[in-house]
Amino acid sequence: MTGMRTFVVVWIGQFASMIGTNLGGFALGVYVYQQTGSAIQLGSVFAIGLLPAILASPMAGSFVDRWGSKRALLLSNTGAMAITLTLALLLFTDSFAIWHVYVAVAGLSLLSAFEGPAFGALVPQLAPKNHLGRANGMRMFALAVSELLAPVSAGFLLLVIGIEGIVLIDGLSFGLALITLLAVRVPGPRPRQPQEGPGEKADEARVEFRAAWRYVTARRGLLALMIFFGAVNFSAGFVDLLLTPLVLSFASSDALGLVLTIGGLGMLASSALVSVWGGPKRRVRGLLGLSLVLAAATVIGSLRPNVAMIAVAAFLFMGALAAFLSTNQSIWQAKVEPGMLGRVGALQNMVISIPQLIAYCTAGVLAERVFEPLVGRDAVASPGLTVLIGDGPGRGIALLIMITGGLIVLSVTAAALHPRLRHLENELPDQIPDEQISPSSLSEKV
């Protein structure tokens, strides 16, 4: 079993773990928000979910390149299963406390620093170059289905098996991911062994992270792409955090579930399309166009306190986001040397996550303490703003979200004017052949 067939087997296991993770994350998120009722508290959970991954990125990228993507995935999946099963045990024994969520989220964030670069490096080892877009589309498809199933099924499962059962399902889903990983052999370059030398061991992660930074900065188009992605991710972080309080400011939790479900359908439809189509041929242009769709959806969702309008915006936003992520990933997989993918992927994750972390830390504070009092908590004070964002509660949050849509437009404008980014696909050679070398000649027995 080789090539795309091997990828599909691994993808099935990761698909199962995504479903369990999103189901458990949604249920725990609703539980925490219901207990606290604060966007600031919600933002702190989101921030804790990012910070350990950012701090661990230099070590994680080095680990992936040194020991191989398969071993890194085995490590991250095993650790995630242990954390979630421990959380389930605490719930079943009535020993659970809110602070356990923060600890679990931090641990899972740390492990995600390994999972992201590892799976990203694994794709071009299995998928031929002409199928990279489809393979990444399948990754987004799995994410979309898991995002869709979480709000649809969490309410029902909470009634039937409770929060304990949902977290248990989450933990067991990692078991299937481990089984599929153990069942396959991964072709591609052999894992790079650590180099010996006085003092090198202690500084190895730092040295290799610097090597990844030098690799990217020497290719100005990739550097510009990474900065552009970080700018878009900053605005997306605001939308991610503020969508829940925006909808709940004037509608019920059922309405929020409907909005999230329709957003998941948008991601599902887009991912399925990319899986079949392969994504835009001119990928950089595609990224810029998709970013404008993100901006338009952000503005549409801010115009009025209307569930239907926000649901349409969520469909457009999540659909464009899925295509954006898969297209971006395809560029990096094609343009970065296979032996550097782990370290460069970790560097990219860190750089794009820092703006998102800033968004998570500031969005709740800006919404609750600046924009809501400025605009009016229960009614919009300014007639001019009423024309722009409507009237009623939560309009300060809406104005803040609308501003982030404008920031995306500014980011696209700056990116379109950058010559190295515009010509990236022509100036940088592809690092993988049109047809993959036979896996039997480059087997990595792990």
Secondary structure as UniProt FT lines:
FT   HELIX           3..36
FT   HELIX           39..48
FT   TURN            49..50
FT   HELIX           51..67
FT   HELIX           69..92
FT   TURN            93..94
FT   HELIX           98..126
FT   HELIX           129..131
FT   HELIX           132..160
FT   HELIX           162..182
FT   STRAND          186..187
FT   TURN            198..199
FT   HELIX           200..217
FT   HELIX           220..248
FT   TURN            249..250
FT   HELIX           253..277
FT   HELIX           283..300
FT   TURN            301..302
FT   HELIX           307..335
FT   HELIX           338..340
FT   HELIX           341..366
FT   HELIX           367..371
FT   HELIX           372..375
FT   HELIX           383..389
FT   TURN            393..394
FT   HELIX           395..416
FT   HELIX           419..422
FT   HELIX           424..427
FT   HELIX           439..441
FT   STRAND          443..444
//
